[in-house]
Structures are given as structure tokens and as C-alpha cells.
Amino acid sequence: MNIPALGARANRSFVFQQLNSDQVQSAPGVLERAYVVVMLFFISGAVTSLLNAQVSTIDAEVVLPQDNVVWVSMLSRGMNYIALLLLFRCRKNLFRAMRSNMLLAILPVLALLSVTWSVAPKVTLSSSVGLIAASIFGAYFGLRFTFLQQLNMLAKALALIAVASLLIVILMPSYGISHGIHLGDWRGAFGQKNRLGMFMSIGTLVFWSLLRARPSERRPRIIIGLITCAFLLVMSGSKTGVIVLILLSSLLACRRVLTWRTKSVVMLMGMTGLLLVLGARVFVQNAPVLFKLLGRDPTLSGRLGLWVAVAFKIAQRPWLGYGFQSFWQGPYGESRSIWALLGWTVPYAHNGFLDLLLDLGLVGLVAFLVGYVLALIRARKYLLFSPMPPEAVWPLAFLLFTFLYNLTETCLIGRNGIFWVLLVATVARLSMTQPGRIVGT
């Protein structure tokens, strides 16, 4: 039974209507779609991150210089100008989207304002300008293209990333395959294995969503993409990606719960909370055995000690943080005390919410969470009551993926910019729909 039918059973007579007239707007042309695919590939940092890289001796990651390759910087600037011009065509919908969810405006502006209290003003200024540019492209991507079109272009970009990663592993194994402490794990077109795992995890989700939505004649290519991304995810050794996909699949499999009334959901949450408490007790008593089965150490590869150290630094500047992207500056910034304490060259907090607290403090975290929850509510309604085909699951799936992945990695804002682009695009597209009562019901 499909989701809209379940929604009707719940006596909710709503449909989603487009606020803009997609029929009036001209369909995106070949050049416009090609630009988006190239832009998504470029923003991912695939290949370009290896152009001027040096492999560290311990191989925790590929250590990159602070300055970008000149032509890469010029290309980035030119492509961002194109996005700004294209967004101008959607300016009316942009203002409507910003009113619908202030996440689109508050965080980039707050990041720019953080220059005034940043511990590294030049880094913050450069990074905040980059965030604004990514927000512009994300808004254009979301306002101009439907969710199905977004999935198609994402699939093409991720397929390019997968092919590039396979080629680098085969032709340049010293860069494509980890040595040292991550011996044998693939990092493909990226400087670190977890980044490959992150992109292949989202790739698996994208191709799975397309498999539900596309006609049968295109399924062989989609299945090949799905298998390739899943294979690279496994070869990267990123257990986070695998666990997140399993959890997300379980949540979406239980989507019938989304149609329940509020009282039923509250009762379910209470029972779930009780089970979690009991489960936590069993987990603590059997932690060594469970971690061994998962192939992880009890400190989550050193993350627990890292999170404690980061919490102390957050407590020193809790409200506004250290300035956008200014904390993790290796041995030269505020991160040097954490490096000295832990004894390893950690590049970020391995938790998106902790990194956001370091960057923009509680003000930034609250702004993000408010916008995120609003988007989550709208995505749920869109899934339940939209007359659209199966790709309507994509917004909710991506939002849940973002939350789960950021529990042990960082891909909210600033780092791995493509995820911020996709978040802005999802929020922007959801803002173009509204529930309206069906006439005569």
C-alpha cells in the first residue's frame, strides 16, 4: 500500500501544491544540466584534493597545503559566478524559500559576522565567502530542479566520483590505497578513506532512491551504480557509512509509523525510550564483546577522548564559538592543545554538531536545529501526502542521513561542502510546496 493512501486513512485531506509554476518555466537544457553535474563533482573535492598533496608518514590522511592550486581557485570563482547569474532567474522563489526556512540565510550570515570574533579572521572570511557561494549554488539547484531531476544529476556526479576513484586505485595505488594505520583501506579520489566512504554512502542512497523512482528500462545502469558505490563503501573501510545506511533503511522501512496520530507517536517514543535505557544497560555490561563484533575499539577509534577534549574547548567560548572554520588550524591554531593532549593529528571533531559549536557556538547550533526540524516536518508531510512518485522519499531520507552521519563524522557546514549544498537544495525545494485541502473532501 502506498504512502498517500495511508495518509488518506488517517483522515488528512492534504495534497502538496507547487508554489511556483513549473509548467511556465522552461525546462533545464543540456548545458544547464551539464554545468550542475560538473559543479557537484567539483564541489566534492574529488581528484582536485590530490593535485598538490603529500601523503603523511602515519597515513591518517593526505596532508594538504593551506593554499589551493591557482587554476582550481579561479575555476571555482568562475563557476560560482555562473550559479549567481542562474539564481537571479529564481529570485522570487528564493525570497519565498528564505521566509519559509531561515536556515538558508541565518547560518551563512552568522558565519560572515563571526569574522569579528574569530581567532583566525582571514580564514573565517575566506571560508564564510565559500559558504555563501555554496549556499547560492544550493539554492539555485533546489529551486530550479525537481527532486527527481536532482537525483539524476547527483547520480551522474557520484558515478564520475566512483569511476575516478577506481581509476586512481588502479593507476595510482600510492594515493588511492591507504598505508600505515589504515593499511589496505581505499581512499580513491580523496585524501582520506572516510571521505570516500562518506560519498559512496550517499551514492548508495541516491541510486537506491532512483531505483524506486525510475522506469524499468533504466534500471540496469542504476543497479550498476548502486553496486559500484556499495563496493567502494566497503573497500573504504568506513564502518560509519555502512552502519548509517543500515539504520536509515530500518527507519524508512518503518515509515508506516509516520501516519500515526500524535498520541500514538508519543506512546511509541515512551516505549522506545524505555527500551533504549534497558538496551544501554545491556550494552555497557557487554561493551567489549559488542565492539569486537563490530570491529571497533571501545573508544570509537579515539573519538571519545577527542569529544571530551573538544567539550572543554567549547565550554571556554560556548555562545559564539571561535569563528567559522577558525578552530582546526593544525599545530598553529586553537587545535594545537588538542593535538598535544591526544597525540594524533586530528583534522576535525568527527561530530558535525560539536564542530558547529566550535565554529558558531550555541547560537549557530540552535539556528541550525530550528531550521533542520522545520525541514524535517515539511519532508515528512511531503512524503505522506504528496501525489508525486516514489522519489518523494528522498528529502526525508537525506535529512535523516545528514543527522545520523554527523554523529561520528562532520558534514554539516564548511567541510565536505557538497552536503551543505544538498541540504540547502532540499530545504529550498521543500519551501516550494505547501499543503492545501482537497476541494470537496
C-alpha positions as a printed NumPy array, in Angstrom:
array([[  0.   ,   0.   ,   0.   ],
       [  1.417,   3.355,  -0.937],
       [  2.043,   6.232,   1.433],
       [ -0.596,   8.707,   0.136],
       [ -3.252,   6.025,   0.684],
       [ -2.125,   5.576,   4.277],
       [ -2.315,   9.337,   4.726],
       [ -5.9  ,   9.317,   3.481],
       [ -6.781,   6.649,   6.032],
       [ -5.518,   8.973,   8.727],
       [ -8.23 ,  11.437,   7.605],
       [ -5.728,  14.002,   6.498],
       [ -7.095,  15.574,   3.318],
       [ -3.978,  17.365,   2.155],
       [ -2.069,  17.481,  -1.054],
       [  1.116,  19.297,  -1.898],
       [  0.898,  22.011,  -4.491],
       [  3.793,  23.739,  -6.198],
       [  4.054,  27.396,  -5.232],
       [  5.809,  28.228,  -8.463],
       [  4.582,  27.34 , -11.928],
       [  6.968,  24.699, -13.177],
       [  4.896,  24.42 , -16.317],
       [  5.57 ,  28.057, -17.199],
       [  9.309,  27.871, -16.585],
       [ 11.385,  26.413, -19.368],
       [ 12.878,  23.014, -18.635],
       [ 16.617,  22.972, -17.855],
       [ 18.642,  22.468, -21.021],
       [ 21.552,  20.133, -21.68 ],
       [ 24.191,  22.777, -20.93 ],
       [ 22.498,  23.753, -17.677],
       [ 22.301,  20.146, -16.516],
       [ 25.905,  19.532, -17.537],
       [ 27.01 ,  22.596, -15.563],
       [ 25.268,  21.265, -12.454],
       [ 26.875,  17.814, -12.757],
       [ 30.347,  19.332, -13.209],
       [ 29.734,  21.715, -10.3  ],
       [ 28.652,  18.887,  -7.995],
       [ 31.741,  16.88 ,  -8.942],
       [ 33.986,  19.9  ,  -8.416],
       [ 32.499,  20.818,  -5.023],
       [ 33.025,  17.268,  -3.785],
       [ 36.783,  17.844,  -3.895],
       [ 37.335,  14.585,  -5.757],
       [ 40.652,  14.488,  -7.652],
       [ 41.348,  18.215,  -7.063],
       [ 42.245,  17.468,  -3.448],
       [ 45.132,  15.294,  -4.684],
       [ 46.645,  17.784,  -7.141],
       [ 49.075,  19.284,  -4.63 ],
       [ 49.004,  16.728,  -1.831],
       [ 51.636,  14.993,   0.23 ],
       [ 50.971,  11.677,   1.938],
       [ 51.664,  11.817,   5.666],
       [ 54.011,   9.27 ,   7.196],
       [ 51.377,   7.823,   9.51 ],
       [ 48.835,   7.888,   6.669],
       [ 45.977,   9.069,   8.84 ],
       [ 45.095,  11.278,   5.893],
       [ 46.657,  13.094,   2.993],
       [ 48.008,  16.35 ,   4.39 ],
       [ 47.035,  19.229,   2.121],
       [ 48.697,  22.656,   1.906],
       [ 46.724,  25.706,   3.012],
       [ 46.741,  27.357,  -0.428],
       [ 44.733,  25.928,  -3.308],
       [ 46.131,  25.369,  -6.776],
       [ 45.722,  28.694,  -8.615],
       [ 43.69 ,  27.394, -11.528],
       [ 41.409,  25.451,  -9.18 ],
       [ 40.667,  28.655,  -7.266],
       [ 39.979,  30.568, -10.492],
       [ 37.715,  27.802, -11.803],
       [ 35.784,  27.764,  -8.535],
       [ 35.238,  31.508,  -8.688],
       [ 34.033,  31.394, -12.292],
       [ 31.577,  28.554, -11.65 ],
       [ 30.183,  30.387,  -8.617],
       [ 29.542,  33.482, -10.752],
       [ 27.545,  31.322, -13.149],
       [ 25.469,  29.985, -10.228],
       [ 24.753,  33.547,  -9.07 ],
       [ 23.534,  34.543, -12.529],
       [ 21.346,  31.454, -12.806],
       [ 19.909,  32.018,  -9.33 ],
       [ 18.822,  35.521, -10.39 ],
       [ 16.207,  33.86 , -12.593],
       [ 14.714,  32.213,  -9.499],
       [ 14.901,  35.285,  -7.251],
       [ 11.168,  35.39 ,  -6.445],
       [ 11.168,  31.782,  -5.291],
       [ 14.4  ,  32.45 ,  -3.376],
       [ 12.767,  35.091,  -1.191],
       [  9.837,  32.771,  -0.57 ],
       [ 12.228,  29.961,   0.398],
       [ 14.135,  32.228,   2.786],
       [ 10.903,  33.232,   4.505],
       [  9.86 ,  29.591,   4.739],
       [ 13.08 ,  28.469,   6.44 ],
       [ 15.624,  30.989,   7.674],
       [ 18.296,  28.269,   7.686],
       [ 19.048,  29.437,   4.153],
       [ 20.089,  32.885,   5.346],
       [ 20.973,  32.872,   9.042],
       [ 23.924,  30.474,   9.074],
       [ 25.845,  31.993,   6.128],
       [ 25.31 ,  35.487,   7.549],
       [ 26.317,  34.353,  11.035],
       [ 29.438,  32.72 ,   9.588],
       [ 30.373,  36.   ,   7.886],
       [ 29.714,  38.01 ,  11.052],
       [ 31.928,  35.65 ,  13.038],
       [ 34.924,  37.372,  11.433],
       [ 34.538,  39.982,  14.183],
       [ 35.216,  37.47 ,  16.979],
       [ 37.196,  34.823,  15.113],
       [ 40.59 ,  33.654,  16.398],
       [ 41.68 ,  33.463,  12.737],
       [ 39.813,  36.281,  10.909],
       [ 41.395,  35.717,   7.482],
       [ 40.497,  32.031,   7.493],
       [ 36.964,  32.811,   8.655],
       [ 36.458,  35.462,   5.977],
       [ 37.644,  33.164,   3.195],
       [ 35.613,  30.202,   4.486],
       [ 32.427,  32.226,   5.022],
       [ 32.619,  33.595,   1.466],
       [ 32.938,  29.986,   0.293],
       [ 29.904,  29.03 ,   2.393],
       [ 27.856,  31.831,   0.855],
       [ 28.898,  30.681,  -2.624],
       [ 27.892,  27.101,  -1.783],
       [ 24.556,  28.389,  -0.433],
       [ 23.923,  30.271,  -3.679],
       [ 24.536,  27.179,  -5.771],
       [ 22.471,  25.011,  -3.395],
       [ 19.543,  27.445,  -3.574],
       [ 19.704,  27.51 ,  -7.369],
       [ 19.926,  23.699,  -7.501],
       [ 16.899,  23.295,  -5.25 ],
       [ 14.714,  25.994,  -6.794],
       [ 15.424,  25.131, -10.416],
       [ 15.231,  21.324, -10.357],
       [ 12.661,  18.862,  -9.058],
       [ 13.74 ,  16.17 ,  -6.623],
       [ 13.827,  13.571,  -9.404],
       [ 15.998,  15.85 , -11.542],
       [ 18.273,  16.44 ,  -8.557],
       [ 18.643,  12.706,  -8.034],
       [ 19.502,  12.147, -11.697],
       [ 22.256,  14.787, -11.685],
       [ 23.564,  13.654,  -8.323],
       [ 23.771,  10.118,  -9.673],
       [ 25.838,  11.299, -12.645],
       [ 28.234,  13.288, -10.428],
       [ 28.635,  10.411,  -7.983],
       [ 29.193,   7.997, -10.852],
       [ 32.054,  10.227, -12.039],
       [ 33.48 ,  10.205,  -8.5  ],
       [ 33.218,   6.408,  -8.337],
       [ 34.921,   5.943, -11.72 ],
       [ 37.678,   8.413, -10.792],
       [ 38.234,   6.592,  -7.506],
       [ 38.513,   3.206,  -9.239],
       [ 40.988,   4.605, -11.786],
       [ 43.16 ,   6.194,  -9.099],
       [ 43.199,   2.969,  -7.082],
       [ 44.31 ,   1.036, -10.179],
       [ 46.701,   3.574, -11.721],
       [ 47.971,   5.435,  -8.622],
       [ 47.727,   2.975,  -5.719],
       [ 50.101,   5.049,  -3.548],
       [ 47.373,   7.701,  -3.439],
       [ 44.305,   5.536,  -3.94 ],
       [ 45.047,   2.946,  -1.232],
       [ 45.938,   3.728,   2.365],
       [ 49.142,   2.572,   4.015],
       [ 50.245,   2.842,   7.631],
       [ 47.478,   2.742,  10.228],
       [ 44.721,   2.333,   7.616],
       [ 46.607,  -0.258,   5.591],
       [ 44.568,  -1.575,   2.671],
       [ 41.595,   0.787,   3.006],
       [ 40.721,   2.587,  -0.199],
       [ 40.555,   6.379,  -0.33 ],
       [ 40.145,   6.658,  -4.096],
       [ 39.895,  10.225,  -5.392],
       [ 40.022,  11.725,  -1.902],
       [ 42.695,  12.459,   0.66 ],
       [ 41.182,  10.261,   3.353],
       [ 39.327,   6.961,   3.404],
       [ 36.386,   8.294,   5.413],
       [ 35.659,  10.894,   2.738],
       [ 35.417,   8.182,   0.095],
       [ 33.163,   6.234,   2.45 ],
       [ 31.   ,   9.297,   3.012],
       [ 30.449,   9.96 ,  -0.684],
       [ 29.859,   6.32 ,  -1.529],
       [ 27.373,   6.1  ,   1.322],
       [ 25.34 ,   8.993,  -0.065],
       [ 25.832,   7.495,  -3.535],
       [ 24.295,   4.225,  -2.402],
       [ 21.337,   6.17 ,  -1.002],
       [ 20.922,   8.172,  -4.239],
       [ 20.956,   5.129,  -6.516],
       [ 18.606,   3.274,  -4.148],
       [ 16.171,   6.207,  -4.325],
       [ 16.419,   6.253,  -8.131],
       [ 15.832,   2.51 ,  -8.282],
       [ 12.436,   3.117,  -6.676],
       [ 11.563,   6.004,  -8.954],
       [ 12.861,   5.316, -12.473],
       [ 11.183,   3.201, -15.17 ],
       [ 12.394,  -0.323, -15.703],
       [ 14.372,   0.362, -18.905],
       [ 16.911,   2.434, -16.954],
       [ 17.285,   0.044, -14.051],
       [ 20.414,  -1.829, -15.274],
       [ 22.506,   1.376, -15.166],
       [ 21.059,   2.328, -11.797],
       [ 21.793,  -1.13 , -10.373],
       [ 25.39 ,  -0.928, -11.651],
       [ 25.774,   2.457,  -9.938],
       [ 24.281,   1.093,  -6.721],
       [ 26.595,  -1.93 ,  -6.681],
       [ 29.668,   0.176,  -7.507],
       [ 29.004,   2.683,  -4.727],
       [ 28.299,  -0.089,  -2.231],
       [ 31.522,  -1.873,  -3.264],
       [ 33.634,   1.27 ,  -2.847],
       [ 31.97 ,   1.95 ,   0.507],
       [ 33.012,  -1.47 ,   1.764],
       [ 36.541,  -1.127,   0.351],
       [ 36.98 ,   2.25 ,   2.058],
       [ 36.686,   0.534,   5.433],
       [ 34.254,   3.23 ,   6.604],
       [ 32.066,   1.43 ,   9.091],
       [ 30.151,   4.649,   9.801],
       [ 28.769,   4.675,   6.263],
       [ 27.619,   1.064,   6.476],
       [ 26.005,   1.498,   9.905],
       [ 24.229,   4.723,   8.855],
       [ 22.75 ,   3.042,   5.775],
       [ 21.519,   0.107,   7.861],
       [ 19.916,   2.428,  10.42 ],
       [ 18.391,   4.6  ,   7.708],
       [ 16.964,   1.578,   5.898],
       [ 15.403,   0.406,   9.167],
       [ 13.853,   3.827,   9.805],
       [ 12.405,   4.115,   6.313],
       [ 11.111,   0.549,   6.477],
       [  9.037,   1.66 ,   9.48 ],
       [  7.62 ,   4.708,   7.626],
       [  4.055,   3.468,   8.312],
       [  4.585,   4.914,  11.828],
       [  4.671,   8.397,  10.281],
       [  0.923,   8.133,   9.593],
       [  0.004,   7.575,  13.238],
       [ -1.73 ,  10.149,  15.381],
       [  0.276,  12.278,  17.805],
       [ -0.791,  10.313,  20.909],
       [  0.291,   7.051,  19.337],
       [  3.648,   8.507,  18.365],
       [  4.179,   9.804,  21.931],
       [  3.377,   6.357,  23.356],
       [  5.767,   4.764,  20.896],
       [  8.51 ,   7.238,  21.842],
       [  7.976,   6.432,  25.525],
       [  8.267,   2.711,  24.901],
       [ 11.293,   3.277,  22.685],
       [ 12.933,   5.363,  25.407],
       [ 12.388,   2.573,  27.938],
       [ 13.869,   0.02 ,  25.54 ],
       [ 16.85 ,   2.292,  24.915],
       [ 17.527,   2.547,  28.66 ],
       [ 17.401,  -1.228,  29.006],
       [ 19.484,  -1.629,  25.866],
       [ 22.063,   0.84 ,  27.158],
       [ 22.44 ,  -1.177,  30.346],
       [ 22.982,  -4.388,  28.366],
       [ 25.406,  -2.562,  26.062],
       [ 27.523,  -1.246,  28.948],
       [ 27.69 ,  -4.691,  30.515],
       [ 28.761,  -6.316,  27.243],
       [ 30.591,  -3.425,  25.546],
       [ 33.913,  -5.196,  24.876],
       [ 32.203,  -8.127,  23.136],
       [ 29.887,  -5.898,  21.077],
       [ 32.695,  -3.602,  19.944],
       [ 34.736,  -6.629,  18.942],
       [ 31.84 ,  -7.924,  16.822],
       [ 31.587,  -4.507,  15.127],
       [ 35.325,  -4.386,  14.561],
       [ 35.699,  -1.178,  16.573],
       [ 37.601,  -0.353,  19.74 ],
       [ 35.642,   0.872,  22.813],
       [ 36.859,   4.461,  22.262],
       [ 35.391,   4.548,  18.714],
       [ 38.839,   4.945,  17.153],
       [ 39.806,   7.572,  19.711],
       [ 36.643,   9.653,  19.229],
       [ 35.514,   9.521,  22.857],
       [ 38.712,  11.128,  24.128],
       [ 38.533,  13.643,  21.284],
       [ 34.94 ,  14.602,  22.134],
       [ 35.833,  15.139,  25.799],
       [ 38.744,  17.403,  24.825],
       [ 36.535,  19.312,  22.362],
       [ 33.846,  19.757,  25.019],
       [ 36.351,  21.539,  27.272],
       [ 37.265,  23.905,  24.427],
       [ 33.586,  24.563,  23.688],
       [ 32.999,  25.441,  27.356],
       [ 35.576,  28.227,  27.062],
       [ 33.601,  30.011,  24.305],
       [ 30.096,  28.499,  24.416],
       [ 27.881,  31.197,  22.89 ],
       [ 29.531,  32.262,  19.63 ],
       [ 32.397,  29.813,  19.281],
       [ 35.837,  30.521,  17.84 ],
       [ 34.69 ,  31.824,  14.45 ],
       [ 33.7  ,  29.907,  11.355],
       [ 36.363,  27.354,  10.344],
       [ 38.964,  29.008,  12.603],
       [ 39.458,  26.32 ,  15.251],
       [ 41.084,  23.446,  13.343],
       [ 44.3  ,  25.05 ,  12.089],
       [ 46.634,  22.177,  12.881],
       [ 49.582,  22.964,  15.164],
       [ 49.177,  26.716,  14.623],
       [ 45.651,  27.353,  15.899],
       [ 43.43 ,  26.556,  18.86 ],
       [ 43.55 ,  22.895,  17.864],
       [ 47.206,  22.618,  18.907],
       [ 46.238,  21.938,  22.53 ],
       [ 44.033,  19.031,  21.436],
       [ 46.816,  17.685,  19.211],
       [ 49.236,  17.855,  22.133],
       [ 46.766,  16.224,  24.516],
       [ 45.702,  13.362,  22.248],
       [ 48.989,  12.812,  20.439],
       [ 47.462,  12.498,  16.964],
       [ 46.827,  14.926,  14.117],
       [ 43.056,  15.084,  14.298],
       [ 41.65 ,  17.328,  11.5  ],
       [ 38.195,  17.943,  12.987],
       [ 35.912,  16.811,  15.82 ],
       [ 34.421,  13.8  ,  13.994],
       [ 30.998,  15.1  ,  15.023],
       [ 29.23 ,  17.738,  12.967],
       [ 27.332,  19.211,  15.894],
       [ 30.474,  19.619,  18.013],
       [ 32.246,  21.265,  15.078],
       [ 29.32 ,  23.646,  14.655],
       [ 29.583,  24.532,  18.348],
       [ 33.295,  25.21 ,  17.896],
       [ 32.597,  27.393,  14.854],
       [ 29.474,  29.342,  15.812],
       [ 28.628,  28.324,  19.381],
       [ 25.185,  27.65 ,  20.794],
       [ 23.718,  30.449,  18.686],
       [ 24.774,  28.707,  15.488],
       [ 23.722,  25.242,  16.692],
       [ 20.247,  26.433,  17.73 ],
       [ 19.794,  28.254,  14.405],
       [ 20.713,  25.077,  12.548],
       [ 18.496,  22.796,  14.644],
       [ 15.447,  25.053,  14.28 ],
       [ 15.847,  25.134,  10.508],
       [ 16.565,  21.412,  10.381],
       [ 13.475,  20.455,  12.394],
       [ 11.253,  22.682,  10.223],
       [ 12.659,  20.98 ,   7.118],
       [ 12.172,  17.546,   8.696],
       [  8.499,  18.276,   9.431],
       [  7.9  ,  19.503,   5.885],
       [  9.744,  16.488,   4.426],
       [  7.516,  14.142,   6.428],
       [  4.383,  15.845,   5.122],
       [  5.768,  15.787,   1.599],
       [  6.374,  12.047,   1.831],
       [  2.96 ,  11.25 ,   3.293],
       [  0.658,  13.485,   1.287],
       [  2.416,  14.287,  -1.953],
       [  0.905,  12.854,  -5.129],
       [  4.426,  12.686,  -6.503],
       [  6.052,   9.339,  -7.406],
       [  8.406,   7.39 ,  -5.106],
       [ 11.243,   9.966,  -5.19 ],
       [  9.205,  11.842,  -2.55 ],
       [ 11.123,   9.726,  -0.012],
       [ 14.399,  11.459,  -0.927],
       [ 14.06 ,  14.683,   1.189],
       [ 13.302,  12.796,   4.392],
       [ 15.934,  10.159,   3.654],
       [ 18.629,  12.771,   3.061],
       [ 17.743,  14.779,   6.186],
       [ 17.884,  11.645,   8.338],
       [ 21.143,  10.634,   6.656],
       [ 22.631,  14.043,   7.5  ],
       [ 21.719,  13.718,  11.179],
       [ 22.989,  10.156,  11.554],
       [ 26.246,  10.707,   9.68 ],
       [ 27.158,  13.762,  11.713],
       [ 27.121,  11.757,  14.924],
       [ 30.605,  10.399,  14.158],
       [ 31.727,  12.498,  11.154],
       [ 31.475,  16.139,  10.091],
       [ 29.445,  17.137,   7.038],
       [ 27.095,  19.895,   8.203],
       [ 28.556,  23.175,   7.004],
       [ 32.002,  24.209,   5.876],
       [ 33.572,  20.794,   5.413],
       [ 32.613,  18.493,   2.541],
       [ 30.684,  21.423,   1.022],
       [ 28.532,  19.267,  -1.23 ],
       [ 26.474,  18.156,   1.772],
       [ 25.674,  21.754,   2.678],
       [ 24.713,  22.313,  -0.973],
       [ 22.349,  19.328,  -0.858],
       [ 20.885,  20.467,   2.462],
       [ 20.177,  23.954,   1.102],
       [ 18.742,  22.45 ,  -2.094],
       [ 16.449,  20.154,  -0.1  ],
       [ 15.216,  22.966,   2.143],
       [ 14.715,  25.28 ,  -0.848],
       [ 12.751,  22.71 ,  -2.842],
       [ 10.557,  21.802,   0.128],
       [  9.753,  25.503,   0.583],
       [  8.155,  25.472,  -2.879],
       [  5.416,  23.11 ,  -1.725],
       [  2.563,  23.711,   0.643],
       [ -0.271,  21.548,   1.979],
       [ -3.638,  22.524,   0.6  ],
       [ -7.031,  20.994,   1.278],
       [ -8.549,  18.905,  -1.459],
       [-11.674,  20.602,  -2.708],
       [-14.829,  18.678,  -1.881],
       [-13.39 ,  16.427,   0.835]])
